[in-house]
Amino acid sequence: MRLRVSLVNGLAPVIVMAVTFCVSACSRQTALPTATQASAARPIIVFMTDFGTANDAVAICRAVIYGIAPEVRITDITHQVTPYSIEEASRFLYAVTPYYPAGTVFLVVVDPGVGTSRKAIAVKSRKGQYFILPDNGVITPVLDRDGLAEAREISNQHWMIGATLSSTFHGRDIFSPAAAHLAAGWEFNLVGPPVQQLVRLSPKTAVLSQKGVEGEIIGLDDPFGSLVTNIPGDDLKGLGYNLGDKVFVQIGKKGVALPFAKTFMEVAVGESLLYVDSRGRVGIAVNQGSYSKKFNIMPPEKIFISRKGVPVKFR
């Protein structure tokens, strides 16, 4: 019995020390950064081009970025923008930016004016996001929504790949290194002088009338081949339509009556429907098929939706 008591007494300090160590270690663990905090410390570059994936252009731009800012995270919007389509790139940029935090650097190279007098610019929005892109209007919708804090021309050669610049690959020589320097923490005002006036896009908007709404097919929801329009979904309500109604639509010179559905499987497989897409615009699709291929429709194309109850005279 004495041996058992002395053994217990001897273990008591060890147990106390173990408990103390555990409490101390646990308290230290709570002081470690969370996953969110740790990821926030790494800068983000969000990349979009019309380069496609059949060549080495995107890989070269990434290599330039990592050579300057090896700790940066690069994610993509797409590299399949329709070649030269500034309007399409602006639509994608507008849709994506709300989902990224302040401090994100957006790198956009859709640049049919490469090598001309068009400016290469760095822009800061009032949301605290940064944009490295050509001054061709691609940022217009974002700034209309979020506001412009500051814009500067990229003229500092230390922010470029070198003194000798290609006349056809500013994605490599100017835009990628500028985005990398900004993501690496260089001061925004070092990029170059302020730009007082930016080039603006003037996108076409849908027009409401007593007869209906006239708009445009502005893109395809690929790879599905659904038609994307510039007609706001709220305009359908303004025209008197409700879910389940037949909507009379003219696409180009062809008229069609389409069911107004909430989602694709509300019509039979292979059947067409009109719906409001996830971005709040009128869309036209074939359930588990491509409307574009089935009816040979490619943007841009005119679209007219008649007001409910108004006699339809397809033009």
FIVO-451271 format. One record per residue (C-alpha): residue in one letter; x, y, z. Coordinates in steps of 0.05 Angstrom, whole numbers, plus 32768, in hexadecimal, padded with zeros to 4 digits. Layout:
# residues N
aXYZ ...
END
This chain:
# residues 315
m800080008000 r803880318010 l805880217FCD r8017802F7FA9 v800E80727FCD s805480897FC1 l804E80777F78 v800F80A07F72 n802F80DA7F96 g806B80D57F68 l803F80D77F2B a801781137F42 p804B81487F2D v805281267EE9 i800781277EDE v800481717EF2 m803D81817EC2 a801B815B7E8A v7FD9817F7E95 t7FFE81C27E97 f802281B27E57 c7FE2819E7E34 v7FBE81DD7E4A s7FF982077E33 a7FFE81E47DF0 c7FB381EA7DE4 s7FB582347DF4 r7FEE823D7DC3 q7FC882187D8D t7F8E82497D92 a7FBF82817D83 l7FD382617D41 p7FB682827D02 t7F7682657CE6 a7F74824A7CA0 t7F5182897C89 q7F8682B57CA9 a7FBE828C7C8B s7FA1828E7C45 a7F9382D87C4A a7FDD82E47C53 r7FEA82C87C0D p7FDA82F97BD5 i7FA882E47B9E i7FAD82F27B54 v7F6E82E27B2C f7F8182D77AE3 m7F5782DD7AA3 t7F6C82DE7A59 d7F5482CC7A14 f7F9582A47A08 g7F7382607A09 t7F9682207A20 a7FB5820979DE n7FF6823079E7 d802982437A1D a8013828B7A29 v7FEF82807A6B a802782547A86 i805B82897A75 c803382BF7A99 r802D82937AD6 a807882877AD5 v808582D27AD3 i805782DC7B0F y807682A57B39 g80BC82BF7B29 i80AA83017B4A a807982EA7B80 p808382A07B8D e805382A17BC8 v801882BA7BA0 r7FDA82917B92 i7FC182947B4A t7F7A82807B39 d7F5682877AF7 i7F1582A47ADE t7F1F82877A98 h7F5082877A5F q7F1982787A2D v7EFD82BE7A24 t7EE582C479DD p7F2382E179BA y7F25832D79BA s7EE1833279DE i7EEB836A7A11 e7EA083697A1F e7EA0831F7A32 a7EDD83287A5E s7EBC83637A81 r7E7E83397A8E f7EA783017AAE l7ED083327AD8 y7E9183547AF1 a7E7383117B06 v7EB082F67B2A t7ECC83317B51 p7E9783337B89 y7EAE82EE7BA1 y7EF683047BB0 p7F0F832D7BEB a7F2F83727BEC g7F78836F7BD8 t7F6D833C7BA0 v7F92834C7B60 f7F6C833F7B20 l7F9883347AE2 v7F71833B7AA1 v7F9383347A5D v7F5E833A7A27 d7F84836D79FD p7F74837479B3 g7F9883B779B5 v7FDB839A79CD g801783C179B4 t7FEE840079A3 s7FE7844179CA r7FB4842279FA k7FCC84277A42 a7FDE83EE7A70 i7FBD84007AB3 a7FB983EE7AFC v7F7683FE7B1D k7F5E83FD7B65 s7F1483FA7B72 r7EF184177BAF k7EE883CF7BC7 g7F3483CB7BCE q7F3E839B7B94 y7F7583A57B61 f7F73839B7B15 i7FAC83957AE4 l7F92839A7A9D p7F9183C17A5C d7F6B84027A5A n7F3783EA7A29 g7EF883EE7A53 v7EF983A77A6E i7EF483C17AB5 t7EB983F07AA7 p7E8083C67AC6 v7EA983B77B05 l7EB884017B11 d7E7084157B03 r7E5B83E67B3B d7E9583EC7B6D g7EB284317B5F l7EF784487B4B a7F2A84597B81 e7F6784647B55 a7F8484527B11 r7FCD84557AFA e7FF284477ABA i8024840E7ABE s806484327AA9 n8097841E7ADF q80C883F07ABB h80D983CF7AFE w809283B47AFC m809D83957AB7 i80C483597A9F g80FC83847A83 a810E83C07A58 t8101839B7A17 l80B6838F7A0E s8093836579D9 s805F838A79B0 t8030834E79B2 f8037832D79F7 h802B83627A2D g800A832B7A56 r805083107A63 d807883517A61 i804C83847A85 f800B83697AA3 s802583297AC6 p806283497AE7 a803983867AFC a800583597B1D a803C83317B40 h805D83707B5C l801B83897B76 a800A83467B95 a805083447BB4 g804083847BDA w806083BB7BB0 e803E83FF7BBA f8007840C7B88 n801E84537B79 l806284397B60 v8043841A7B22 g803F845C7AFC p801B849F7AF6 p7FD084A87B03 v7F9F849F7ACA q7F6884D27ACB q7F3984B47A97 l7F2E846B7A88 v7F12844E7A48 r7ECA84397A52 l7EA084027A33 s7E5A84137A1D p7E3683D07A23 k7DF283CA7A01 t7DB883C67A31 a7D7383A87A28 v7D3C83D87A13 l7CF683D37A30 s7CBA83EB7A09 q7C6E83E27A08 k7C7783A779D9 g7CAD83837A00 v7CF883837A0D e7D2F838379D8 g7D74836B79EB e7DAE834279D2 i7DCC82FC79D9 i7E0E831079F7 g7E2E82CC7A03 l7E2982817A0D d7E29825D7A4F d7E5D822B7A37 p7E6781F17A34 f7E1B81EA7A38 g7E0A821779FD s7DD4823E7A22 l7DC782867A0A v7DDA82BF7A38 t7DB483007A2D n7DBA83477A47 i7D7183487A5B p7D68834D7AA7 g7D3B83177AC5 d7D10834C7AE6 d7CFB83647AA1 l7CD483247A98 k7CAA83367AD4 g7CA2837B7AB7 l7C87835B7A77 g7C5483347AA0 y7C7282EF7A9D n7C7182BC7AD5 l7C9182787ADD g7C6D82467AB2 d7C5882787A7D k7C6882727A33 v7C9782AB7A20 f7C9782C379D8 v7CDE82D079C1 q7CFE82E67980 i7D4782D47977 g7D6282F47938 k7D2A82E87906 k7D0E82AA7926 g7CD482A97956 v7CC98275798C a7C9D826A79C9 l7CC482527A05 p7CAD823B7A4A f7CC482697A83 a7CE382377AB3 k7D09823C7AF4 t7D3D82077AE3 f7D5081D77AAB m7D2E81977AC1 e7CEA81B87AC1 v7CE781A77A77 a7CF481657A56 v7D3B81527A41 g7D48817179FD e7D1381A77A05 s7D2081F27A07 l7D1282237A3F l7D1A826B7A52 y7D3382797A99 v7D5682AD7AC4 d7D9F82997ACE s7DC9829C7B0D r7DDF82E37AFD g7D9882FC7AF5 r7D9582FE7AA9 v7D6582DD7A78 g7D82829D7A5C i7D6B826B7A29 a7D7F82227A2B v7D7181DB7A16 n7D6B81AA7A50 q7DAA817E7A4A g7DBA819B7A06 s7DD781D879E3 y7DA5820C79CB s7DDC822E79A4 k7DEE81EF797C k7DA681D67975 f7D8D82177956 n7DD08231793A i7DD182717962 m7E1182967974 p7E1982D97997 p7E118311798A e7DC9830C7975 k7D8B83367980 i7D54831C79AE f7D0E833779B9 i7CDD832079EF s7C96833879E5 r7C6B83527A1E k7C3A831E7A38 g7BF783257A15 v7C12835079DC p7C0483317998 v7C448313797C k7C5B83287937 f7CA0830C792E r7CCA83387902 
END
